[in-house]
Amino acid sequence: MSKFYYGGQAVMEGVMMRGPKTIGIAVRKEDNTIVKHKEDVTTIGEKYPILKKPFIRGVVSLFESMIIGTKALVFSANQFAAEDEQEVLTPKEMALTIGLSFGLAILLFVVLPAFLTRIVEQHIQSTVLLNLTEGLIKITIFMLYILGISYTPDIKRVFQYHGAEHKVINAYEAGEELKVENIRPYSRFHMRCGTNFLVIVMLMSIFIFTLITGSTRPSFFQRIGLHLLLLPVVAGFSYEVIRFMGKEDAPKWVKALARPGLCTQYLTTREPDDLQIETAIAALMEVLLVEDMPSEEKMSSLNNELTL
């Protein structure tokens, strides 16, 4: 079995795969050709080793993944903007879109749960139970949001490419030759998926928020402020948890903690067709063809990367 754990994400009609020093993107155009792109990536942790330390590296990885993911989305979107003779998306425009999306996420998953918690708090005596209720509200909103967007045709195809990405990585990690017929039977679910990370973040936020606030009940605005301030802490802890879950020798009870995230992947992935699997293979091959690092260094860089 391969020990080289690569990460990636679905993009518009394609897949981005990430290695330790390279990203590869493959996008299938309307004429059925595959446009491929690769570029070198450097992590800030290489310059400042302290950023590789546990609990810090999770926050750094999250921001770097957002930047790399945004670039991949820009590349894929520009392939179709050029075909339609529209203005090509610039990184600035995409960054603005991501910023607005982040603001919407804060509104949906921080402000709205805090508001709903404020409404019901007078009926709940236990502070721990109140925090648990807020966490369940967040998870419910998240599930309803994913379920709602999954019915749109464009998002459904993104979820299919998400499934293709997982199948290819699962097959690669099992040592399979990267051919469509070999990859087709593999699972579209993956332990290190970013969906797992989001679910762990929500569960971890309940624990950490309760630990910080104790028996006190913050006001509406204090609750929002605390959640925002604790985001880096929650992200750092969640990253370490999901790294531990992804280890081959992790205890069964630890792997059981990933079940909620794996179940959520029933919503965030779909079974891909052969062309989508072929596109995901092309993205991974772009990385594999240039990754010639010594195995020890590759292991250090790749082990337990998130597949988004």
C-alpha positions as CSV (number, residue, x, y, z in Angstrom):
1,M,0.0,0.0,0.0
2,S,1.2,3.5,-0.9
3,K,2.2,5.6,2.1
4,F,2.3,8.9,0.0
5,Y,-0.9,10.7,1.0
6,Y,-1.8,13.4,-1.6
7,G,-4.6,15.9,-1.2
8,G,-6.9,17.7,-3.6
9,Q,-10.3,19.2,-4.3
10,A,-12.9,19.4,-7.0
11,V,-13.0,22.5,-9.2
12,M,-15.3,23.5,-12.0
13,E,-15.4,20.5,-14.4
14,G,-12.2,19.2,-13.0
15,V,-9.9,18.3,-10.1
16,M,-6.9,19.8,-8.4
17,M,-4.3,17.5,-6.8
18,R,-1.6,18.6,-4.4
19,G,1.8,17.1,-3.7
20,P,4.5,18.4,-1.3
21,K,5.9,20.9,-3.8
22,T,3.5,20.8,-6.8
23,I,-0.1,21.2,-7.6
24,G,-1.7,19.6,-10.7
25,I,-5.1,20.7,-12.2
26,A,-7.0,19.0,-14.9
27,V,-10.2,20.5,-16.4
28,R,-12.4,18.8,-19.0
29,K,-13.7,21.3,-21.6
30,E,-16.9,21.1,-23.6
31,D,-15.0,19.6,-26.6
32,N,-14.0,16.7,-24.3
33,T,-10.4,17.7,-24.2
34,I,-8.5,17.9,-20.9
35,V,-6.6,21.1,-20.1
36,K,-3.8,20.4,-17.7
37,H,-1.8,22.8,-15.5
38,K,0.9,22.4,-12.9
39,E,2.9,24.8,-10.8
40,D,5.3,24.7,-7.9
41,V,4.0,25.6,-4.5
42,T,5.9,26.6,-1.4
43,T,4.6,26.6,2.1
44,I,5.4,29.3,4.7
45,G,6.4,26.5,7.0
46,E,9.5,25.9,5.0
47,K,10.7,29.4,5.8
48,Y,9.4,29.5,9.4
49,P,9.7,26.0,10.9
50,I,7.8,27.0,14.0
51,L,4.7,27.1,11.8
52,K,5.0,23.3,11.4
53,K,4.5,22.7,15.1
54,P,1.3,20.9,16.2
55,F,-1.8,23.1,16.6
56,I,-0.2,25.9,14.7
57,R,0.2,23.9,11.5
58,G,-3.5,23.3,11.2
59,V,-4.3,27.1,11.0
60,V,-1.5,27.6,8.5
61,S,-2.6,24.7,6.4
62,L,-6.1,25.9,6.4
63,F,-5.2,29.4,5.0
64,E,-2.7,27.9,2.5
65,S,-5.3,25.5,1.3
66,M,-7.8,28.3,0.8
67,I,-5.2,30.3,-1.3
68,I,-4.3,27.2,-3.4
69,G,-7.9,26.2,-3.8
70,T,-8.8,29.7,-4.9
71,K,-6.1,29.7,-7.6
72,A,-7.4,26.3,-8.8
73,L,-10.9,27.6,-9.0
74,V,-9.7,30.7,-10.9
75,F,-7.9,28.4,-13.4
76,S,-10.9,26.1,-14.0
77,A,-13.4,29.0,-14.2
78,N,-11.2,30.9,-16.7
79,Q,-11.3,27.9,-19.1
80,F,-15.0,28.4,-19.6
81,A,-15.0,32.2,-19.4
82,A,-12.6,32.2,-22.4
83,E,-14.9,29.9,-24.4
84,D,-17.9,32.1,-23.8
85,E,-15.9,35.2,-24.8
86,Q,-16.6,36.7,-21.4
87,E,-14.2,38.6,-19.3
88,V,-11.7,36.2,-17.7
89,L,-11.9,36.0,-13.9
90,T,-9.0,37.7,-12.2
91,P,-7.5,36.5,-8.8
92,K,-8.8,39.7,-7.3
93,E,-12.4,39.0,-8.4
94,M,-12.2,35.5,-7.2
95,A,-10.7,36.6,-3.9
96,L,-13.7,39.0,-3.5
97,T,-16.1,36.1,-4.2
98,I,-14.3,33.9,-1.6
99,G,-14.4,36.8,0.9
100,L,-18.2,37.2,0.4
101,S,-18.6,33.4,0.8
102,F,-16.6,33.5,4.0
103,G,-18.9,36.3,5.3
104,L,-21.9,34.3,4.4
105,A,-20.4,31.3,6.2
106,I,-20.0,33.5,9.4
107,L,-23.6,34.6,9.1
108,L,-25.0,31.1,8.6
109,F,-22.8,29.2,11.0
110,V,-22.0,31.7,13.7
111,V,-24.5,34.5,13.8
112,L,-27.6,32.6,13.0
113,P,-26.9,29.7,15.5
114,A,-26.1,32.3,18.2
115,F,-29.4,34.1,17.5
116,L,-31.4,30.9,17.6
117,T,-29.6,29.9,20.8
118,R,-30.6,33.2,22.4
119,I,-34.2,32.5,21.6
120,V,-34.3,29.1,23.4
121,E,-31.8,29.7,26.2
122,Q,-34.5,30.7,28.7
123,H,-36.0,27.2,28.4
124,I,-32.6,25.4,29.0
125,Q,-31.2,25.4,32.5
126,S,-27.9,23.6,31.8
127,T,-25.2,25.7,30.2
128,V,-23.5,22.6,28.8
129,L,-26.8,21.5,27.2
130,L,-27.3,25.0,25.8
131,N,-23.9,24.9,24.1
132,L,-24.7,21.4,22.8
133,T,-28.0,22.8,21.4
134,E,-26.1,25.6,19.6
135,G,-23.7,23.0,18.1
136,L,-26.6,20.8,16.9
137,I,-28.2,23.9,15.4
138,K,-24.9,24.6,13.5
139,I,-24.7,21.0,12.2
140,T,-28.4,21.1,11.2
141,I,-27.9,24.3,9.2
142,F,-24.8,22.8,7.6
143,M,-26.6,19.6,6.5
144,L,-29.6,21.5,5.2
145,Y,-27.3,23.9,3.2
146,I,-25.4,21.0,1.6
147,L,-28.6,19.1,0.9
148,G,-30.1,22.2,-0.7
149,I,-27.2,23.1,-3.0
150,S,-26.7,19.4,-4.0
151,Y,-29.9,19.6,-6.1
152,T,-28.4,22.2,-8.5
153,P,-26.9,20.7,-11.6
154,D,-23.5,22.5,-11.4
155,I,-22.9,21.6,-7.8
156,K,-24.0,18.0,-8.5
157,R,-21.2,17.8,-11.1
158,V,-18.7,19.3,-8.6
159,F,-19.7,16.6,-6.1
160,Q,-19.1,14.0,-8.8
161,Y,-15.6,15.3,-9.4
162,H,-15.2,15.3,-5.6
163,G,-16.1,11.5,-5.7
164,A,-13.7,11.0,-8.5
165,E,-10.9,12.7,-6.6
166,H,-11.5,10.4,-3.6
167,K,-11.6,7.2,-5.8
168,V,-8.3,8.1,-7.5
169,I,-6.6,8.8,-4.2
170,N,-8.0,5.6,-2.6
171,A,-6.8,3.6,-5.5
172,Y,-3.3,5.3,-5.5
173,E,-2.9,4.7,-1.8
174,A,-3.8,1.0,-2.4
175,G,-1.1,0.7,-5.0
176,E,-3.4,0.3,-8.0
177,E,-2.3,1.2,-11.5
178,L,-4.0,4.4,-12.4
179,K,-6.5,3.2,-15.0
180,V,-10.2,4.0,-15.0
181,E,-11.2,0.3,-14.9
182,N,-9.0,-0.2,-11.8
183,I,-10.3,2.9,-10.0
184,R,-14.0,2.5,-10.7
185,P,-14.7,0.0,-7.9
186,Y,-13.0,2.1,-5.1
187,S,-15.0,4.1,-2.6
188,R,-15.9,7.7,-3.2
189,F,-15.5,8.3,0.6
190,H,-12.2,9.2,2.2
191,M,-11.1,9.5,5.9
192,R,-9.1,12.7,5.3
193,C,-11.8,14.5,3.4
194,G,-12.3,18.2,4.1
195,T,-15.9,17.4,4.9
196,N,-14.7,15.3,7.9
197,F,-12.6,18.3,8.9
198,L,-15.7,20.6,8.9
199,V,-17.7,18.2,11.0
200,I,-14.9,17.8,13.4
201,V,-14.6,21.6,13.6
202,M,-18.3,21.8,14.6
203,L,-18.0,19.1,17.2
204,M,-14.7,20.5,18.6
205,S,-16.2,24.0,18.8
206,I,-18.8,22.7,21.3
207,F,-16.1,21.2,23.5
208,I,-13.7,24.2,23.4
209,F,-16.5,26.8,23.8
210,T,-17.9,25.0,26.8
211,L,-14.4,24.6,28.3
212,I,-13.7,28.3,27.9
213,T,-17.0,29.7,29.1
214,G,-17.6,27.3,31.9
215,S,-20.9,27.9,33.7
216,T,-21.3,31.5,32.4
217,R,-23.7,32.4,29.6
218,P,-22.3,34.9,27.2
219,S,-24.6,37.5,25.7
220,F,-25.5,37.3,22.0
221,F,-22.7,39.5,20.8
222,Q,-20.2,38.0,23.3
223,R,-21.1,34.5,22.0
224,I,-20.4,35.7,18.4
225,G,-17.1,37.3,19.3
226,L,-15.9,34.3,21.3
227,H,-16.7,31.9,18.4
228,L,-14.8,34.1,16.0
229,L,-11.8,34.5,18.4
230,L,-11.7,30.7,19.0
231,L,-11.8,29.8,15.3
232,P,-8.0,29.4,15.0
233,V,-7.9,27.4,18.2
234,V,-10.7,25.1,17.0
235,A,-9.1,24.7,13.6
236,G,-5.7,23.8,15.1
237,F,-7.2,21.2,17.4
238,S,-9.4,19.8,14.7
239,Y,-6.5,19.4,12.3
240,E,-4.6,17.4,14.8
241,V,-7.6,15.2,15.4
242,I,-8.2,14.4,11.8
243,R,-4.4,13.7,11.3
244,F,-4.6,11.2,14.1
245,M,-7.8,9.6,12.5
246,G,-6.0,9.2,9.2
247,K,-3.1,7.1,10.6
248,E,-3.2,3.5,9.6
249,D,-2.5,2.4,13.2
250,A,-5.2,4.7,14.8
251,P,-7.3,2.8,17.4
252,K,-10.8,1.7,16.2
253,W,-12.5,4.1,18.6
254,V,-10.6,7.0,17.1
255,K,-11.6,5.9,13.6
256,A,-15.2,5.7,14.8
257,L,-15.1,9.4,15.5
258,A,-14.8,9.9,11.7
259,R,-18.1,8.2,11.1
260,P,-20.2,11.4,11.1
261,G,-17.9,13.0,8.6
262,L,-17.9,9.9,6.4
263,C,-21.7,9.8,6.5
264,T,-21.8,13.5,5.5
265,Q,-19.8,12.5,2.4
266,Y,-23.0,10.9,1.1
267,L,-24.1,14.4,0.5
268,T,-20.8,16.0,-0.6
269,T,-19.8,13.3,-3.1
270,R,-21.6,11.6,-5.9
271,E,-20.6,8.5,-8.0
272,P,-18.5,9.9,-10.9
273,D,-18.6,8.7,-14.5
274,D,-15.5,7.3,-16.3
275,L,-14.6,10.7,-17.9
276,Q,-14.6,12.4,-14.5
277,I,-12.4,9.6,-13.1
278,E,-10.1,10.1,-16.1
279,T,-9.9,13.8,-15.4
280,A,-8.9,13.1,-11.7
281,I,-6.2,10.7,-12.9
282,A,-4.8,13.4,-15.2
283,A,-4.6,15.8,-12.3
284,L,-2.8,13.4,-10.0
285,M,-0.4,12.4,-12.9
286,E,0.6,16.0,-13.3
287,V,1.9,15.9,-9.8
288,L,3.4,12.4,-9.8
289,L,5.4,13.1,-13.0
290,V,7.4,15.8,-11.3
291,E,7.6,14.5,-7.7
292,D,11.1,13.0,-7.5
293,M,11.9,13.8,-3.9
294,P,13.5,11.2,-1.6
295,S,10.9,9.0,0.0
296,E,11.8,10.2,3.6
297,E,11.1,13.9,2.6
298,K,8.0,12.9,0.7
299,M,6.7,11.0,3.6
300,S,7.2,14.1,5.9
301,S,5.5,16.4,3.5
302,L,2.6,14.2,2.4
303,N,1.6,12.3,5.5
304,N,-2.0,12.9,6.4
305,E,-2.7,15.9,4.1
306,L,-6.4,16.7,3.9
307,T,-8.3,15.8,0.7
308,L,-10.8,18.5,0.3
